[in-house]
Amino acid sequence: MVIQDNIQAHNETARGTHAFHFQHIGELLSRKGLDVQGIVEQIKAFQIAIPSWALGTGGTRFGRFPGGGEPRSLEEKIEDVGLLHQLSRSCNSISLHIPWDVPKDPAALKQHLQTQGLSIDSVNSNTFQDQPGQLHSYKFGSLAHTDAAVRRQAIEHNIQCIEHGRALEARVLTVWLADGANFPGQQHFRRAWQRCAEALADIYRAMPPDWTMLIEYKPYEPNFYSMVIPDWGTSYSLCQFLGQQAQALVDLGHHLPNTNIEQIVARLMHFGRLGGFHFNGSMYGDDDLTTGSIKPYQFFLIFNELVDAMSDPAVRNPPLAWMIDASHNSKDPLEDLLQSVQNILNTYAKALLVDRAALAAAQEQNDVLAAEELLRDVFATDTRALLAEAARQAGGALDPLGAYRSLGIREQLITQRGKNSVATGL
């Protein structure tokens, strides 16, 4: 839908203003001895996977208010991510949720992905809901269930996810479990962990040697007394039990309020066990709000730790899988995703500007003020022109959100798909 000529025409209207802002940030960074084009290249290389479930309007416990033009099939979901990638040039992959996104014709789907310039980033299993015709219920758990037959059903589902992923050349399986308890005494904590570990081991043995299993954690919801995998330590313990192909996954919304997520990230990177990152915004819990919309400074501190570890040759952590995991009910889903992509890239760009040697010196000298002010100064730097230049050089829009609106993309989608179209899997 969005062709290159339209993007270039939109860019032309903002060319002069962008040139002014980019020259300003370029001179500022050059005076600090930074390689401006090198930073732009790093921004261009940073790619964020889009989840298939975020392409339709989300809902609340009380209702859902779809906005029209939502993708009605996996093929249309791929087309929507293709639109986002044309505009931003920063989201070249899609993460699938099985069974909602089971590929009916993998060969045709791979061709469709290729035409959109996309790939499959990962496959996500679903054992937190019962599906039509399912033999056993997950009401009291899945991989940690007391009934071996239920565990076997959940294991087979995850293995099927791997097979679907292999058919589309994915290499990552993401596992999130709703298993837990609502009341004291309901579940034996140690035996639940052991059952979960042994079930994950069965899935782990079914993975190809070039695959990674990402193990997600969450302190509460849907169970409110205990979760089988409630924190990063439990995820880490399971990874240690399974082997090097298992890695912990950090979701920004999967923490209790005021948790020091930046320290968790640093610890997991130090142990070489951080495999993936799910971006979203959180005020209270797993709110799934736009990334960077609620706690932008903490988000910067998290990225500061990520970039610090990624630039340290002593850290032996595998390359990270970056993905947005959000679904909200009051915005156009594609606008929300573009906002998240821009906020992620902007925060990443800020973290690239941190003077690592100066920060390390301040830390070693216990100069608290100097260390804090160094980070605060970088956080206050307006890096949006760097993002715009990276997008321009890659063939994207200087202002992806502005281009989306001026080109009337949502209106075109409604014309094509209808006002009452509803995304699958929601």
C-alpha positions in Angstrom: 0.0 0.0 0.0 2.7 2.5 1.0 5.0 2.9 -2.0 8.4 4.5 -2.0 7.2 7.6 -4.0 4.7 8.4 -1.3 7.3 8.2 1.4 9.7 10.4 -0.5 7.0 13.0 -1.2 6.2 13.1 2.5 9.9 13.4 3.3 10.3 16.3 0.9 7.9 18.4 3.0 10.1 18.0 6.1 13.5 18.0 4.4 14.6 21.5 5.4 13.5 21.2 9.1 15.2 17.8 9.4 18.4 19.0 7.9 18.5 21.8 10.5 17.9 19.5 13.4 20.3 16.8 12.2 23.1 19.4 11.6 22.6 20.7 15.2 22.7 17.2 16.9 25.6 16.3 14.6 27.7 19.3 15.7 26.8 18.7 19.3 27.9 15.0 19.2 31.0 15.7 17.1 32.2 18.2 19.8 32.0 15.3 22.3 34.1 13.1 20.0 31.2 10.8 18.9 30.9 9.3 15.4 27.5 10.6 14.3 27.3 8.3 11.2 28.4 5.4 13.3 25.5 6.0 15.7 23.1 6.3 12.8 24.3 3.0 11.4 23.6 1.3 14.8 20.1 2.7 14.8 19.5 1.5 11.3 20.7 -2.0 12.3 18.3 -2.2 15.3 15.2 -4.2 14.3 12.2 -4.8 16.5 9.8 -7.7 16.0 6.0 -6.9 15.8 3.6 -9.4 17.5 0.7 -10.6 15.5 -1.6 -10.1 18.4 -0.9 -6.3 18.6 -2.2 -5.5 15.1 -5.9 -5.5 16.2 -7.5 -3.3 18.9 -7.1 -4.9 22.3 -9.8 -4.9 25.0 -10.6 -4.8 28.6 -12.3 -7.3 30.9 -15.6 -5.5 30.1 -15.5 -4.9 26.4 -13.6 -4.4 23.2 -14.0 -1.6 20.7 -12.5 -2.5 17.3 -11.6 0.4 15.0 -12.1 -1.1 11.6 -9.7 -2.3 8.9 -8.2 -4.9 11.2 -6.3 -7.9 9.8 -8.6 -10.9 9.3 -5.9 -13.5 8.5 -2.3 -14.2 9.0 -1.6 -12.9 5.5 -3.2 -9.5 6.3 -1.2 -9.4 9.6 2.0 -9.8 7.6 0.8 -7.0 5.2 0.3 -4.7 8.2 3.7 -5.3 9.6 5.0 -4.7 6.0 3.4 -1.3 6.2 5.0 -0.5 9.5 8.4 -1.6 8.1 8.1 0.5 5.0 7.5 3.6 7.2 10.1 3.0 9.9 12.5 0.5 8.3 13.0 -0.8 11.9 10.6 -3.8 12.2 11.5 -6.4 9.7 10.0 -9.4 11.5 6.8 -10.7 13.0 6.2 -12.9 16.0 3.4 -15.5 15.7 1.0 -16.8 18.4 -0.1 -20.5 17.9 -2.9 -21.7 17.5 -4.1 -18.3 16.2 -1.5 -18.1 13.5 -1.1 -21.6 12.3 0.3 -21.4 8.7 -2.0 -23.2 6.3 0.5 -23.0 3.3 4.0 -22.4 4.6 5.5 -22.1 1.2 3.1 -19.5 0.1 3.4 -17.7 3.4 7.2 -17.6 3.1 6.8 -16.0 -0.4 4.4 -13.5 1.0 6.9 -12.6 3.8 9.6 -12.2 1.2 7.5 -9.7 -0.8 7.0 -7.7 2.3 10.7 -7.8 3.3 9.9 -9.7 6.5 10.8 -12.9 8.4 9.3 -14.8 11.3 11.1 -13.8 14.5 9.6 -16.4 16.9 6.6 -18.6 17.7 4.7 -18.3 20.9 2.8 -21.2 22.5 -0.5 -20.8 24.2 -1.3 -23.1 27.1 -3.2 -20.4 29.1 -6.5 -20.9 27.3 -8.6 -23.9 26.4 -9.2 -24.3 22.6 -12.3 -25.8 20.9 -12.1 -29.6 20.9 -9.2 -29.7 23.4 -9.2 -33.0 25.3 -7.8 -31.7 28.7 -8.3 -28.3 30.4 -5.6 -25.9 31.5 -7.8 -24.5 34.3 -5.3 -25.8 36.9 -2.1 -25.5 34.9 -0.3 -26.9 31.9 3.4 -27.8 32.0 3.2 -27.9 35.8 -0.2 -29.6 36.1 -0.6 -32.5 38.5 -2.1 -34.7 35.8 0.6 -36.2 33.4 -2.0 -36.3 30.6 -2.4 -32.5 30.8 1.3 -32.0 30.8 1.7 -34.2 27.8 -0.9 -32.2 25.9 0.9 -29.0 26.7 4.2 -30.5 25.7 2.8 -31.7 22.4 1.4 -28.2 21.7 4.8 -26.6 22.2 6.4 -29.2 19.9 3.8 -28.4 17.3 4.7 -24.8 17.6 8.3 -25.7 16.9 7.3 -27.6 13.8 5.2 -24.6 12.5 8.2 -22.3 13.2 10.6 -24.6 11.4 8.3 -24.5 8.3 8.6 -20.7 8.3 12.4 -20.7 9.2 11.9 -19.3 12.7 14.5 -20.2 15.4 12.9 -19.1 18.6 10.2 -20.6 20.8 8.7 -18.3 23.5 7.1 -20.0 26.5 4.9 -18.2 29.0 3.0 -20.2 31.6 -0.2 -19.1 33.4 0.4 -22.0 35.9 0.1 -21.1 39.5 -2.3 -20.9 42.4 -4.9 -18.5 43.8 -5.0 -19.8 47.4 -2.6 -21.0 50.1 -2.1 -24.7 50.1 -3.5 -25.1 46.6 -0.2 -26.1 45.0 3.0 -27.8 46.2 5.7 -25.2 45.3 8.7 -27.6 44.9 6.8 -30.3 43.0 5.3 -27.7 40.7 8.7 -26.4 39.7 10.0 -30.0 39.2 7.0 -30.9 36.9 7.5 -27.7 35.0 11.2 -28.3 34.5 10.8 -31.9 33.4 8.1 -30.9 30.9 10.2 -28.0 29.5 13.1 -30.6 29.2 10.9 -32.7 26.9 10.2 -29.6 24.7 13.9 -28.6 24.8 14.9 -32.0 23.5 12.6 -31.5 20.5 14.2 -28.2 19.5 16.6 -28.1 16.6 20.2 -27.4 17.6 20.0 -23.8 16.2 16.9 -22.9 18.1 16.5 -20.9 21.4 13.8 -21.4 24.0 12.9 -18.1 25.8 11.3 -18.6 29.2 9.2 -15.7 30.4 8.3 -14.9 34.0 5.5 -13.0 35.6 4.8 -12.3 39.3 1.0 -12.5 39.1 -2.0 -12.9 36.8 -3.9 -15.0 36.1 -3.0 -16.5 39.5 -2.7 -14.1 42.4 -1.2 -16.2 45.2 1.6 -17.7 43.3 3.0 -18.3 39.8 5.2 -21.2 38.9 7.6 -18.9 37.1 7.2 -15.6 39.0 10.6 -13.9 38.7 13.9 -13.8 36.8 15.5 -16.1 39.3 13.1 -18.9 38.6 13.5 -18.4 34.9 17.3 -18.5 35.3 17.1 -21.7 37.4 15.0 -23.4 34.6 17.5 -22.2 32.0 20.3 -23.7 34.1 18.4 -27.0 34.3 17.8 -27.2 30.6 21.0 -26.0 28.9 22.5 -23.3 26.8 19.6 -23.1 24.3 17.3 -21.9 27.0 17.4 -18.2 27.9 15.4 -15.8 30.2 13.0 -13.4 28.6 12.3 -10.0 30.3 8.9 -8.3 29.7 8.8 -4.8 31.0 5.2 -5.3 32.3 6.0 -8.5 34.2 7.3 -6.9 37.3 5.8 -5.6 40.6 5.7 -1.8 40.8 9.0 -0.1 41.4 11.1 -3.2 40.6 14.6 -2.4 39.6 14.4 -3.9 36.1 17.7 -2.4 35.0 19.5 -4.4 37.7 17.7 -7.6 36.6 18.8 -6.9 33.0 22.4 -6.3 34.1 22.5 -9.6 36.2 21.1 -11.7 33.4 23.5 -10.2 30.8 26.4 -10.9 33.3 25.3 -14.5 33.5 24.9 -14.8 29.7 21.2 -15.7 30.2 19.3 -12.8 28.7 17.8 -14.1 25.5 14.9 -11.7 24.7 13.1 -8.5 25.6 9.4 -7.6 25.4 8.8 -3.9 25.2 5.7 -2.2 26.6 4.7 0.4 29.1 3.4 -0.2 32.7 1.8 2.0 35.4 0.5 -0.8 37.7 1.3 -4.2 36.2 1.0 -5.9 32.9 -0.8 -2.9 31.4 0.5 -3.4 27.8 0.7 0.4 27.2 2.8 2.1 24.6 6.5 1.6 25.2 8.1 4.5 26.9 4.8 6.2 27.7 4.8 5.9 31.5 8.4 5.6 32.8 10.7 6.9 30.1 13.7 7.6 32.5 13.6 4.0 33.9 13.4 2.8 30.3 16.5 4.8 29.5 18.3 3.3 32.5 17.3 -0.2 31.3 18.8 0.5 27.9 21.9 2.0 29.5 22.5 -1.4 31.1 21.7 -3.3 27.9 24.1 -1.2 25.8 26.8 -1.3 28.4 26.7 -5.1 28.5 26.5 -5.4 24.7 29.6 -3.2 24.3 31.6 -5.1 26.9 33.7 -7.8 25.2 33.9 -9.7 28.6 30.1 -10.3 28.5 29.3 -13.6 26.8 25.6 -13.1 26.2 24.0 -14.2 22.9 22.4 -11.6 20.6 19.0 -10.4 22.0 15.6 -10.9 20.4 13.7 -7.6 20.6 10.0 -7.6 20.4 7.0 -5.3 21.3 4.4 -7.1 23.4 1.5 -4.6 23.8 -2.1 -4.5 22.9 -4.3 -1.6 23.9 -7.9 -0.6 23.4 -7.9 3.2 22.9 -5.5 3.8 20.0 -5.2 2.8 16.4 -3.0 -0.3 16.8 -0.6 0.6 14.0 -0.1 4.1 15.3 0.5 2.6 18.8 3.1 0.3 17.3 4.8 3.1 15.4 4.9 5.1 18.6 6.5 2.2 20.5 9.1 1.7 17.7 10.1 5.3 17.8 10.3 5.4 21.6 12.4 2.3 21.6 14.8 3.6 19.0 15.0 7.0 20.6 15.9 5.4 24.0 18.4 3.1 22.4 20.0 6.1 20.6 20.3 8.0 24.0 22.0 5.0 25.5 24.5 4.9 22.6 25.6 8.4 23.6 26.7 7.6 27.2 30.4 8.2 27.7 31.2 4.7 29.1 34.8 5.6 30.2 33.6 8.7 32.1 30.8 6.8 33.7 33.1 4.0 34.8 35.6 6.5 36.2 32.8 8.2 38.3 31.6 4.9 39.6 35.1 3.7 40.6 35.7 7.0 42.3 32.3 6.9 44.1 31.5 10.2 42.6 27.7 9.9 42.9 26.8 13.3 41.5 29.0 13.0 38.4 27.7 9.6 37.5 24.1 10.6 37.9 24.5 13.9 36.0 26.2 12.2 33.2 23.2 10.0 32.7 20.7 12.8 33.2 22.5 14.9 30.6 22.3 12.2 28.0 18.6 11.5 28.8 17.8 15.2 28.2 19.5 15.1 24.8 17.0 15.3 21.9 18.0 12.4 19.6 15.0 12.3 17.3 16.9 13.8 14.4 19.2 10.7 14.5 16.2 8.4 14.2 14.9 10.4 11.3 18.2 10.4 9.5 18.5 6.6 10.0 15.1 6.1 8.6 15.8 8.4 5.6 19.0 6.6 4.8 17.2 3.3 4.9 14.4 4.5 2.7 11.8 5.1 5.4 9.8 8.1 6.5 11.4 11.0 8.4 8.2 11.1 10.5 6.6 7.6 10.3 3.5 8.6 12.4 3.0 11.8 10.4 3.3 9.8 7.1 0.9 7.2 8.4 -1.7 9.8 9.0 -1.1 12.0 6.0 -1.3 9.0 3.7 -4.6 7.9 5.2 -3.5 4.4 5.8 -6.2 3.4 8.3 -8.9 4.8 6.0 -7.5 2.7 3.2 -7.5 -0.4 5.4 -11.1 0.2 6.3 -12.0 0.6 2.6 -10.3 -2.7 1.8 -11.4 -4.8 4.8 -14.5 -3.2 6.1 -15.5 -1.1 9.2 -16.4 -4.2 11.2 -13.4 -6.4 10.5 -11.9 -7.9 13.6 -8.3 -9.2 14.0 -8.0 -13.0 14.5 -6.8 -14.1 17.9 -8.4 -11.3 19.9 
